[in-house]
């Protein structure tokens, strides 16, 4: 939803950035995605679409982790992008006979080492070897069969109850063990994918999406490129904090996501965060600073031209997907404060509600009604041309509690609109002095910033002009595509001569 989800007429599509000769040495690239391209809209999906369309001479494959496997394509794939290999996490369980005898015992032994590494700090070095051992049995469904059986539950219960582990004091139940085993079985399903054997594997998210890339590196030496837009691990912490699980279940799953992040950081040939904030997380997670290279997201300034006259009615606009991580509740609370000072103000929210998110939208609508601003808060749904969402406001708002380098922000900046944003991820890095930045989850601070800009037209105009210039100078799509084209060539060339790729620190 955050950008080029539909054609923007009459602006032509972005042309390729390089002639065929320039791209001739670029290897085949396999994109690894989770819940994004090509099955949904949103910032990461936009980024993927921009990337592949900017390199028409490169053959792209896609391995997509999805929910059920029944998701329709949300993007029309260019001819040089193969139909995606879909890995449903919550679809039907892999079929086939359950392994018995020696094979089952080997899987359970590796599983015991695996879950022990997630819970015992002294055993963390066993995570990688256990993960790769489990992967040996994933193709064909043997791993899933065992992890859904009683043996896996008994193994986990035994480890949980070890007196030297903190989980023993929490007295985890059989229900907890069944729940945790099921969650791990689903999380490990991507191990069943046939890993790429050549080219470059590019994980456009950390976490579960990276699993096929780790196996490709382990088995075939295929270089793994990791691009994190948000901080995957941080978002898991935020999500599980309020999740409906007992503490031992949360400890196990968060241990898995933490060690998976660290393993991915260590094994990646190059890491390309979209901002310096992500880089700090990656370095703390064990990534070699010499193998981290910041590459900013970019937009096409021609597709997001100056928005033109502001609306006559004082309006705050927002664009994105209706999701708890976007924290629309704080935005609505801030708007209620704004309307106390500017009685005719309105808040227009542009963006779709993902399947399963209907309850969150209803909660936001109920909040607006309870604060007495229900008539002034409008959920507009998807808009054909996202630039119209930015033009609809005097000020564009971003209220997220977690972001990477958000497309909505740099798109609004390209349209010449002043912005108020929460200080998360790479937001301050993107905005610089051209917008106001406030703490997350602070409706009073957000309201003060919005009122400050609504009351000062000349300042809004000056900030909008400076914002567009900042995008043109630093955050264009051409710069992004050129950077990744060069990285693909670099990784492919180093691999071709049998040397480990060497990143350049920024």
N, C-alpha and C positions, 0 to 999 in steps of 0.2 A: 504494500500500500504506500510505502514511503517515497516512491518515485516512479520510474518509467514503466508502470504496469500496463499502460495502453498507449497507442500511438499518440504523439503530440503534434498535431498538424498546425501550421504547415511546415514546421521545422523538420528537416530531413534527418534520418538516422545518422548517428556518428559514423564517420568514415573510418576505415582501417588506418592504424597509425603507421604502418610500415609496409613497404613493398614485399612481394613474395621472396625476393632474394634475401631480405633482412631476416625473414622468419624461417628460412630453409633449414637452419640448424636447430630449430626448436623441437624438442622431442614430443611424443604423444603425452598428453596430460590426463590424469584421472582425478576428477573432483570428488571429494568426499563431503557429503552434506548431511545434516540432521534436521528434519522438519522444515526445510527451507526449499531451495531450488531443486528441481523445477516444479514442486507441488504446491507452493504457497507464495503469496506475495510478502513483501516486507523488505527491510533494508538489506539483509544479507542476500536475499534472492535477487534484488536489483543489482547488487554488486556482481554476483555471478553472471547475470545476463550481460551486463556491461563488459565484463572480462572476456567472455567467449565471443561476443559480437565484435570486439575490438581486434580479435586475432583469427580471421577467417581461414588462414592457412594452417592452423593448428588443429589436429584431431583431438577432440575432447570426449572422454567417457565420463559418466557420472555414476557413482554408487551412492544411493540416497537412502538414508535411514528414515522411515516414515512411521506413522501410527499403526494403521491397519493393513496397508498395502492396497487399499481400494481408492486411495486419493487420486483424483483426476489431475492431469497436468495443468498448471496455472500459467505456464509460459509456452509459447510456440518455439520449439527448438530449431535453431539454424541447421542447415544441412551438415555442417561439420561437427555437430554434437550428436553422439549416438543415443538411442533410446536408453533411459536410465535403468540400471540394475537396482531393483527396489528391495530393501531389507525391512520388512515390517516388524516392529518391536512388539506389537500387541495383536498381531494377526493370529491365525491358527498355529498351534505348536508344530514344530517340525515332526514329520511322521517317520515311521521306521521302527523296527524292533528295538526294544531296550537292550543294551549290551549286558552281558552277564560274565561271570567268572573273572578271569584275569583282567580283561579290559575294564569292567566296571570297577574293580579294585584299584586299578591305576588311575582312573578318573577321580575316584573319591580321595585317593592319596594326594593327587595334585590339588583337588578342591580344598582339602584340609590345610595344605600349605598356603593356598590362596587366601582363605578366610582368616587364617592366623596372621598373615601379613597385614590384613586390614585392621586388626584389633590390637596387635602386640607391636609396640614401637621397636622392640628388639628383633623382630622378624621381618621388618619391611623389605629387606634386601631380597626376600623370597618372592616378592610380588611378580617381578618380570619373568623369572623362570617358570613360576606356576602358571602365569597367564599364557605363555607360549606353549606350555605343555597341554593346557586345556584346549588351546586352539587346534591342536593335532586331532582332537576328537569332535570338533564342532561341525565340520563339513559332513553332511549325511545325517545329522541330527542326534548322534550318540550323546554328545554333551548335554543337550537340552533334555533328553530322555532321563539321564542320570540325575540332573539337577532338579527335575520335577518329582523325583522319587523319595521314598522314605530315608534312603541312605544319606542323601544330602542334608536332610533335616536333622538326622542323628549326628552327623559330623559337626554341623553348625552349633547344635545344642551343646555338644561336648566341649567345643572351643569356648563358647560363651561362658560356660560354667567353670572354667579354669580359675582356681582361687587367686592366681596372680594377676588376673585381668579385672578391670573396673566393671565390666559388664556383669560379673558374677553377683555383685552386690545389688544390681537392679532386678535380679530374679526374673530373667526373660522367660516367657511362657512358650508353650508349644505353638500357640497361635502366632507369636512373634517370629518363631523360627520358620514357620510355613510362609509367613508374609515376606520375610527377608530373603529366603531361598527363592521365592517366586520373582521378587524384584531383581535379584542378581541374575537369574536365568534369562529374564527378558533383556537386561542390560548387556548380557554377553552374546545375544543372538547375532550381532554383526560379525562375530568371529567365524560364522558359517559361510560368509561370502568368499568367493574365489578371489584371492588377492591379485592385484596387477603384477605382471612379471617383467614389465619394461617401462621405459619413459620416466615420468615424474608423477608422484602421487601428491596431490594438493588438498589437504584437509582445510576446509574453510570454517572450521569450528574445532575447538578442543573437545575432549570428552569422548562420547561413544562413537561419534563419526570417525575418529582417528583410528579405531581398532583395525579396520582392514589395512590402513597404511602401516601400522606397526608390524602386522604380519607380513606385508609385502617387503618391508625392509629386512625383517628377520630371515625370511625364506629366500628372497631373490636379490637382496641388496638394492632395491629400488629406493632412490632418495625420497624422503618425506619432507614436504614443505608444509608448515603450519601457519595459518593466518587466523588469529583470534580477533573478532570484531568487538565482542564483549568479553568479560572475564567469565568463562564457563564455570570455573570452580566457585567463584564468588556467587554466581547466580544459583548454584546448587545449595550453597550455604543459606542464602536468603529463602529459597523455596522450602527446604527441609526444616527450617526454624519453626514454621507454622504448619508443617505437614502433619497428617493424622496418624503418625506412627509412634510407637513406644521408643524410648531413648536407645535401647540396644539396636533396634533396627536402623535408626538414624546414624548411630555411630558406625555401623557396618557399611552403610551405603556411602556416607561421607568419606570414610576411609578409602573406599573404592575410587571415588571421584578424585580424591587428593592424590593417591598413588598413581592413578592413570594419567593425571595431568603431569606429574613429575616424570613418569616414564616417557611420555610424549615429548616433553621438553628436552630430555636427555638424548632421545633417539632421533629427533628431527635434524635434518641436514641444514635447515635454515628456518628461522621463525620470523614472520613479518607482521608484527602487531600494527594496528591502525593508529596507535597513539602511544605516548610515553608512559601513561598510566598502566596500560597493559604490560608494557615492557618491565615495569617494576615487579608486577606479580610473577612474570615469567622468570625473572632473575631470582626472586625469592624461592621459586619452585625448582631451582636447580639448572635452569638453562644457562648455557655458556654465553656470556655477553658478546663474545666475538661472533656468535652465530645468530644475532638478533639484528634485524634491519627494519626500521620503521617505514611503512609505506601508507600514506594517508589515503582515505577514500576520496573520490573526486566526483564532480558532476560536470555536465556540459553546460556552460553558461548560456549557450544559445537556446537550450531547452528550458532554461529557467531565467527568462529575461526580467528586467525590472517590472514590478507588478503594477505600476501605474497608480492612479489616485486611490487614496484610502477610502474605506466605507464612511458614510456620513454618521452612522450610529456608532458610538464607541464599541469596538469589538476586539475581543481576544480570540485568536484562533489556535487550534491544535490539530496536528495530523499524526497518524500512526495507527497501530492496531489496538483495539480495546482489550487491555491485558493488565493484570495487577502490577507487573513490573513497570508499567508506564505511570502508575500512581495517579490516576485521574481523580481519586478522592481528595488528595491534597490540592489539586488544581481547582476542584469544585469548591472546596472550603475557602481557598484564596479568592476565588471569584465572588463568593458571598460577601467577603470583606470589601472587595472592590465596589460591588453594587451599592453598599451602604454609602459610599462617597459619590459614585457616578450612577445615579438611579436608572438611567436608560441604557446601561452597558449590557452587552450580551456575550455569551461564550459559545462558540461554534466548534464542535468536535467532529473532525473528518476522519473516517477510517472504519474498516470492517471489524466485526466481532468474530474471532476464530471459533470454530466449532468447540463447544465445551465451555466457552467464555460467556455464555448468555447470562449466567448468574451474576457474574461480576458487573456486567452492564446494568442489570436490573438493580444491583446494589448502589451503583453510582446514580442512577435515576432517582432511586428512593432517597438518597442523601441530598440531592439537589432539591427535591420536594420538601424534605424536612427542614432545610435551611431557608425555605421561602423563595428559592430562585429557580424552581422547576420550569417556569415559563420562559426564562431567559437562557437556559442551558439547552442547546439543541444538538442532538446526536444526528449528524447529517449522513452517516454511512459512507460508503465508498464514493469517491468523486472521479469523474472520467479523466480529468486533467488535474494532477495533484498541485500544479502551480496555482490553480484557482483557490485551493485551500489557504495558501499563504496570502494571496491577494485579498481574501475575505476579511483579514484582520488588520487593525492598526498595529497590533503587536502580536507576534507569534510566540507561543508558549511551549516549553518542554519541561515536563514534571517528573521524569523517570527517576527511579531509584537505582538503576543500573543501565549503563550505555557503554558502547565502545567509542566510535567516532560517528555520531548519528547523521544519517542522510537527511532527515527532515530538517536538521539545523542548518547544514550547509546549503540545502536547497532553498530554504527561506532566506538565508543570507544572500544567495545568488539573485533572488527576486527583490533584493533591496529592502527587506523588512527588518525593523528592529526586533530583537528577541529577548526574552527572559527565560533562562534555563537553569536547571539544577546542576550543582557542581559535582558531577559524577563522570567517571571514565575520562574520555578525551574532550569533554565539552569545553572546559576553559581553554584548552589548547586550540580548539577550533574557533572559538569566538574571539579570543584576544580582547582588545578594547572596544569591539564593535557591538557588544550586547551586554546585558546585565546577567550576572550569575549569582544564584542564591543557594543556600544549603538545601539538601533534599528533605522532604517530609516536614517542611516549615511553611505552613500556609500564610502566616503573618508576613514573613520575609518576602514570599512570592507576591503577596498582595501589595506590599509597599513598592516593590520594583515595578509592577504593572502600573500602579497609580502614578509613579514617577514619570513613566514614559507616556502614559495617556494624557498627562497634563502638560506635556511639552512637545508640541508638534515639530518645531525646528530641530530639536535634539533628536527626535525619532528619524527625521529625514536625513540628518547628518550621519547618524549611526547606520542607517540602511545603505547609504552610498558607500560608506567605509566598509561595510560587510561585503557588498558585492565586489569591491575592489580586492578585498582579502581573498575571496574565493578565486578570482581570476588569477591572482598572483601565486597562490599556494595550493589550491585544492581542485584542480581540473581533472576531468576524466582522462584526458590525453596523458597527463603525467602518470596517473595510476597504471594505465594499460602498458605504457612504455616500460615502467619499472618491472612489472611482472613478466613481460616478454623477455627482458634481459635476464631476469632471475631464472626463468625456465631454460634459457640457453645455457646459462652458467652451470646449473645443476646437471643438465644433460651432458655438457662437455666434460665436466669433471668426472662424471660417472663413466663416460665412454673411455677415458684413459685410465680408469681404475684408481682414481684418487678421491678422497673424501672432499666434498665441496667445502669451500671456505667462505664464510660470510664476512661482510664488511660492517663493522659497528658504526652506528650513526650517533 
